[in-house]
């Protein structure tokens, strides 16, 4: 198996009220044709247990069956499961992992994430992935080298946006649609950032990822989000700001707005971005100098698709 480290995976412990999606997989794990087990994995009482040894490097012990658990190419899916570590990890760089794959390992893998934990630790893993336009995607859960784990309460939800919606309003622990910087974190279905302890001028704390949130050349988009100011602005010409950036050069950036609000203020920002003839545009949310803000309910709507 080819290891691919997706730097966009955001690992944050949180327990928000997640927006519901259409469930593609739900219910107790069982030998019912929806999953295949390997490497000695067993199923009992609605859970799958695996104890991997260091004799092999990759142990893909649970795989969903595409014919029974259909994941549409180009779709957006949220995967959630509970885990209990039953045996300590061991070997050369051991870890637990999951991903969504179509075909062989490669550039079309999505949702790759690794984690480590000690015997007796339990928790919930949750991630969102936008699939490439390919059929046959399947969920893979595995162990790299040696370790034991018990998996239960597996849920796969289809969060694919309705026609015209490019970004639907939720944030999750591992969300390939966004990249966070400058210490921004996800919790309670919102992104929060505090730059009050940083002397830099520009803090672009949230970027959308063009591969997962495509903004078409010469497209016209309505972008909106809710905000709450959590730390007062400070420093010369301090402000919050947003824009849609073109990688071809700043002269093609659109929608730039710098704005201010007092500590504790809550509100809603909305603007229309008319893109120039270029590929790879992405949304940026930022803070100039010092301040703190919480962002939620981010939506990007393709206005051309609604005509």
Secondary structure, DSSP 8 states (H G I E B T S, - for coil): ------TT-------------EEEE-S---SSSSEEE-TT-EEETTEEEEEE-TTSSEEEEEEE-TTTS---TT-EEEEEEEEEEEEEEEEEEEEEEEEEESSSSSTT-EEEEEE---TT-EEEEEEEEE--S-S--EEEEEEEEEEEEEEEEEEEEE----TTEEE-S---SEETTEEE-TT-EEETTEEEEE-TT---SEEEEEEE-TTTS---TT-EEEEEEEEEEEEEEEEEEEEEEEEEE-TT-GGG-EEEEEE---TT-EEEEEEEEE--S-S--EEEEEEEEEEEEEEEEEEEEESGGG-
